[in-house]
Amino acid sequence: MFEKESSTYTYLLADAVSKEAVLIDPVIEMVERDLALLRELGVNLKYVLDTHVHADHVTASGELRRRTGAKIGVSSAYDLACVDLHLNHGQELNIGNLRIQVLHTPGHTSGCLSYVIGDRIFTGDALLISGCGRTDFQGGSAERLYESIRTKIFTLPEAMMIFPGHDYKGLTHSTVGLERLHNPRLHDNVTREQFVELMGNLNLAYPKKIKEAVPANLACGLPDLFAPMDPQHLEGVPVVTAPEIRPRLGQILFIDVRGDDEFNGELGHIPTARLISLGEGFSERLAKESRDLETVFVCRSGKRSLEAARRAQELGFTRVYSLAGGMVHWNELNLPRVSDLGGS
């Protein structure tokens, strides 16, 4: 099933005997279409699986769970509080007699999953038809994507059918063998170094809906659980999530842009964070910081940090990010923090 605004494919699979079904990558605007199809086919939705935290559309997973009782599955790398199933590489699920095998295929984001069902693999944004997902935000890595595709997807049988998360040219599916031969970015003669160089020079604009999609998808698409980012401050500012940067905490410069009372208040602050409050004198103080480190700006919910990251870009900082959800989401995940009001 196709959603034209974001060119997203949603897939419905069901077991004919048990009538159990799974939806992969549903889009919130199309939830009535998907529910109508479930009713028409007389199948019961058991799982809603997202291949990753999307930046170009809002998932319907939370709404589908509310209306059907289905369980939501997403990569354990995101550690989302709204998820029922925190999925890992090699894990298996079943709908009736159909087996769903989970593959961790990071690179487009740190938590991308692909799902193998019978002779088909649903690759999300990792591997597209004659292409692949971008790797320049949300913990993306060209090196990891190359490794994921070469060692986890291209090692599958050549006749395995590939169903991607998106297509922008009207194509619907391919095979492992065809992509190994003809994918211009990843065919068998493309080296890791060539792929990394190619991905580093794409210079793509950010998805139009990233300002609402990323925080909404961190809450399974349920708006009452997570406030959208302020749209006027997002353009051109990369966003990163707490689970994505957790493995690299010691390598990142955190700059907290809240006031002193918030910094030491109930939500606390990241232990290594420096306080440079957003306000008068912010740019002058920020200009004294090193531009060599990967820098993540932090606030309460992820709005002021977007403005701070934008100002940093104007000062010539190139490796800057805004922490999606700020300290609110950081606390939801029980990540390390320091607070004068309540320990750590």
C-alpha positions in Angstrom: 0.0 0.0 0.0 1.3 3.4 -1.0 1.2 6.8 0.7 2.1 9.4 -2.0 3.2 12.4 0.1 6.2 10.6 1.6 6.3 7.8 -1.1 6.0 5.3 1.7 5.1 1.7 1.3 3.1 0.0 4.0 2.9 -3.8 3.9 0.1 -6.1 5.2 0.8 -9.8 5.5 -1.5 -12.4 7.0 -1.7 -16.1 7.7 -4.6 -17.6 5.8 -5.4 -20.2 8.5 -5.0 -18.3 11.7 -6.1 -15.0 10.3 -3.3 -13.3 12.2 -1.7 -10.3 10.5 1.2 -7.9 10.6 1.5 -4.3 9.3 4.9 -3.0 8.5 5.6 0.8 8.4 2.0 2.2 8.6 1.4 5.9 8.1 -0.9 7.9 10.3 -2.8 9.6 7.5 -3.7 6.2 6.0 -4.9 4.5 9.2 -8.5 4.3 8.1 -7.5 2.7 4.8 -5.5 0.1 6.7 -8.3 -0.7 9.2 -10.8 -1.0 6.4 -8.5 -3.5 4.6 -8.2 -5.6 7.8 -11.9 -5.7 8.1 -12.4 -6.5 4.4 -10.0 -9.5 4.6 -11.3 -10.6 8.0 -7.9 -10.7 9.6 -6.8 -9.8 13.1 -3.8 -7.5 13.5 -1.3 -9.1 15.9 1.8 -6.9 15.3 2.6 -3.4 14.0 6.3 -3.3 13.1 8.3 -0.1 12.2 11.6 -0.6 10.4 13.0 2.5 12.2 12.1 5.9 13.7 11.0 7.7 10.5 11.9 11.3 9.7 9.5 11.8 6.7 6.2 10.6 8.1 4.4 9.8 11.4 3.8 6.2 12.2 0.3 4.9 12.8 1.5 2.2 15.2 0.2 3.8 18.4 -3.3 4.5 16.9 -3.5 1.0 15.4 -2.6 -0.5 18.8 -5.3 1.6 20.5 -7.9 0.4 18.0 -6.9 -3.2 17.5 -4.9 -4.3 20.5 -1.9 -5.2 18.3 1.6 -5.1 19.8 4.2 -2.5 18.5 7.7 -3.7 17.6 10.7 -1.4 17.0 14.4 -1.9 17.4 15.7 -2.2 21.0 18.4 0.4 20.0 15.8 3.2 20.4 14.6 2.0 23.8 11.2 3.6 23.4 8.8 3.6 26.4 5.8 3.3 24.1 6.9 0.0 22.5 5.7 -3.4 23.4 8.4 -5.4 21.7 12.0 -4.2 21.8 13.4 -6.2 18.9 16.9 -7.5 18.4 18.9 -9.1 15.6 18.0 -12.8 15.1 14.7 -12.6 17.0 11.7 -14.3 15.6 8.0 -13.5 15.7 5.1 -15.6 14.3 1.7 -14.8 12.7 0.1 -18.2 12.5 2.5 -20.4 10.5 4.4 -17.4 9.0 7.8 -16.7 10.6 9.1 -13.1 10.9 12.9 -13.0 11.2 14.4 -9.8 12.5 17.6 -8.4 11.0 19.4 -5.4 12.6 20.5 -3.4 9.5 21.7 0.0 10.9 23.3 2.7 8.8 20.4 4.8 7.7 19.7 5.2 11.4 21.2 3.4 14.3 18.1 1.3 14.9 17.1 0.2 11.4 15.5 -3.3 11.2 14.7 -5.4 8.2 12.1 -8.2 8.3 12.4 -11.5 6.5 9.1 -13.3 5.9 9.4 -16.4 3.7 11.0 -15.5 0.4 10.7 -11.8 1.0 12.6 -9.2 2.9 11.2 -5.8 3.9 14.2 -3.5 4.1 12.7 -0.2 5.2 15.1 2.7 4.2 18.3 0.6 4.5 18.2 -0.8 0.9 16.0 0.7 -1.7 15.5 -0.3 -5.4 18.7 0.9 -7.1 19.5 3.0 -4.1 19.7 3.2 -0.3 18.7 5.4 2.6 20.7 8.5 3.5 23.2 8.3 6.4 23.6 11.9 7.5 21.4 12.2 10.6 19.7 10.1 13.3 22.9 8.2 14.1 23.4 7.3 10.5 26.7 5.9 9.3 27.7 5.0 5.7 30.2 2.5 7.0 27.6 0.7 9.1 25.0 0.8 6.2 27.6 -0.8 3.8 28.3 -3.5 6.4 24.6 -4.1 7.0 23.8 -4.5 3.4 26.8 -6.6 2.4 26.8 -9.0 5.3 23.1 -9.3 6.2 21.1 -8.6 3.1 23.3 -9.5 0.1 24.2 -12.8 1.7 20.5 -13.9 1.4 19.5 -16.1 -1.6 19.7 -14.2 -4.9 16.0 -14.9 -5.6 14.9 -13.3 -2.2 12.4 -10.5 -3.1 13.2 -7.0 -1.7 10.3 -4.8 -0.7 11.6 -1.3 0.3 10.2 1.3 2.6 10.0 3.9 -0.2 10.2 4.3 -3.9 10.1 7.6 -5.9 9.9 6.2 -9.4 6.9 3.8 -9.3 8.9 0.6 -8.7 7.6 -1.9 -6.2 10.1 -4.6 -5.6 13.5 -6.1 -6.6 15.6 -9.1 -5.7 18.9 -9.6 -3.8 20.5 -10.8 -7.1 19.4 -7.8 -9.1 20.6 -5.3 -6.5 24.0 -7.0 -6.2 24.3 -6.6 -10.0 22.7 -3.3 -10.7 22.4 -1.1 -7.6 24.6 1.9 -8.6 25.6 2.6 -5.0 26.1 -0.9 -3.7 26.7 -3.4 -6.5 29.4 -6.0 -5.9 32.1 -3.9 -7.4 31.6 -0.8 -5.2 34.1 -0.7 -2.4 33.5 0.5 1.2 35.6 3.6 0.5 33.7 4.5 -2.7 30.4 4.1 -0.9 31.4 6.3 2.0 32.6 9.0 -0.3 29.4 8.9 -2.4 27.2 9.1 0.7 29.2 12.0 2.1 28.6 14.1 -1.0 24.8 13.7 -1.4 24.0 17.1 0.2 20.3 16.3 0.5 17.7 18.6 2.0 16.2 17.4 5.3 12.7 15.7 5.0 9.9 18.2 5.1 8.2 16.5 8.1 11.3 15.8 10.2 10.3 18.5 12.7 7.1 16.6 13.7 7.9 13.1 12.6 11.0 12.3 14.7 9.5 13.4 18.1 6.1 11.9 17.3 7.7 8.6 16.3 9.6 8.5 19.5 6.1 8.2 21.1 4.8 5.7 18.5 2.9 8.5 16.8 0.8 9.4 19.8 0.7 13.2 20.1 -0.4 13.2 23.7 2.9 11.5 24.7 5.3 13.8 22.9 5.2 17.5 21.9 6.2 18.3 18.3 9.3 20.4 17.7 8.8 24.1 17.1 8.6 24.3 13.2 10.1 27.7 12.9 13.4 26.6 14.3 14.1 23.4 12.5 15.2 24.2 9.0 18.7 22.8 8.4 19.3 21.6 11.9 20.1 17.8 12.4 18.3 16.1 15.2 19.6 13.1 17.2 17.8 10.9 19.7 19.1 9.9 23.1 19.3 6.1 22.4 21.3 6.9 19.2 24.0 8.8 21.1 24.1 6.8 24.3 27.0 4.5 23.1 29.1 7.6 22.4 28.4 9.7 25.5 32.1 10.1 26.3 32.9 11.4 22.8 30.3 14.1 22.6 30.3 17.7 23.9 26.9 18.4 25.5 25.8 22.0 25.8 22.7 22.6 27.9 21.0 25.9 26.9 18.5 26.1 29.8 18.7 28.4 32.7 20.6 27.6 35.9 17.5 26.8 37.8 16.4 24.2 35.2 19.9 22.8 34.8 20.0 21.9 38.5 16.3 21.3 38.8 13.9 18.3 38.8 14.9 17.0 35.4 18.6 17.5 36.1 21.3 17.6 33.5 23.6 15.2 31.6 26.7 14.6 33.8 29.2 16.0 31.3 27.1 18.8 30.0 28.3 22.4 30.0 25.7 25.1 30.8 25.6 28.0 28.3 22.1 29.4 28.7 20.3 30.6 25.5 20.0 34.3 25.9 22.1 37.4 26.0 25.8 36.6 25.5 25.1 33.0 24.3 26.8 33.4 20.9 29.9 35.1 22.5 30.3 32.3 25.0 29.6 29.6 22.5 32.3 31.0 20.1 34.9 30.1 22.7 34.1 26.4 22.5 36.0 23.9 20.3 34.6 23.3 16.8 36.4 19.9 16.6 34.0 17.9 18.7 30.6 16.5 17.9 28.3 18.9 19.8 24.8 18.1 21.0 22.6 20.9 22.3 20.1 20.1 25.1 17.1 21.8 26.6 13.9 20.7 28.3 11.9 19.3 25.4 14.0 19.9 22.2 12.8 23.3 21.1 15.4 25.8 22.5 18.2 23.4 21.5 17.2 23.7 17.9 17.6 27.5 18.0 21.0 27.0 19.8 22.2 24.5 17.1 21.1 27.0 14.4 23.2 29.7 16.0 26.1 27.4 16.3 25.9 26.7 12.6 26.0 30.5 11.9 29.2 30.6 14.0 30.8 28.0 11.8 30.2 24.8 13.9 29.6 21.9 11.5 29.0 18.9 13.7 26.1 20.1 15.7 22.8 18.4 16.7 19.7 19.1 18.7 18.7 16.4 21.2 15.1 15.3 20.3 12.9 15.4 23.4 15.5 17.1 25.5 15.8 16.2 29.2 12.2 15.1 29.3 12.9 12.1 27.0 16.4 11.6 28.6 14.6 11.1 32.0 12.0 8.8 30.4 14.8 6.5 29.4 16.4 6.6 32.9 19.7 7.7 31.4 22.5 9.2 33.7 21.7 12.6 35.1 22.7 15.0 37.9 20.3 17.1 39.9 20.7 19.2 43.0 17.2 18.3 44.0 17.3 14.6 43.8 20.7 13.0 43.2 21.4 11.2 40.0 
